[in-house]
Amino acid sequence: MEAWLPGVCLLNDLSWNLIDTAVLEVGHEQRRYVVKAAGPSNRHIGREIEAHQSSTVMLARQNHAAKLVRSDRSMNILVTEYLEGSLVEGTEAECETDTYLQAGRLLRVFHEQARRTDPDYEAAATAKAMARLDTPHRMEEAAAEKARAVFRTYQPEPVVIVPTHGDWQPRNWLMDGTELRIIDFGRYGYRPATSDFCRLAVQQWRTAPQLESAFFEGYGSDCRDSKLWNVMLLREAVSTAAWAYHVGDDEFEEQGHRMLRDALANF
């Protein structure tokens, strides 16, 4: 960083301290930047660099996402411009319909940049979820076995995949005045568009259907297919419970267990 931004100074440590990713707000010549760095086995930085070099460019031009300043894939480090705004999660904006109207509009534009049919995505995603059940976890064995049974009988079909954020929810949204902005593209990848609805569906929309309605008003349509959606929610639940246990996030793990109960009820 000293080589890229001589005289750089640390302003704030924004790291979550759950995984080996450092997120730092720094200053250089009267401007602020965000630096992200991680260890060699961490995939999030590489995915975020890929996102900033491709699909986020359109959002950045409209000041709805940060612009990439420098990056080095071999060192797992990137620098972006600092985005003004307050985190939506935990504020009044998290409960306002206009926030979700904007979130739907931005996501639709993000998704529409590219699309292709992938004959293998569903099989690979289901196999990954099955593998999660074989790792250490605290899911009830009866629930885990029922999930395995669903995955075994599921017959994957080709799906259309698009650029996705991977964690589209208020903890990755900033509100600057009345303008919504998007951060953290560490889970960027090509997936079915509906995968970006999962986090909202099991959190904010669960108790506030008006927020769901506002989101789809902005997005333009509700494209969820019940069969694919139910399996997707089950995979998300298993992954959440297992990952949260692995990193020691008890609150998120409990959410994963609740998601698992709700997802299995669909079957």
Summary of the structure (lengths in Angstrom):
residues: 267
radius of gyration: 18.9
end to end distance: 50.9
largest distance: 58.9
contacts: 841
relative contact order: 0.14
helix: 46%
strand: 20%
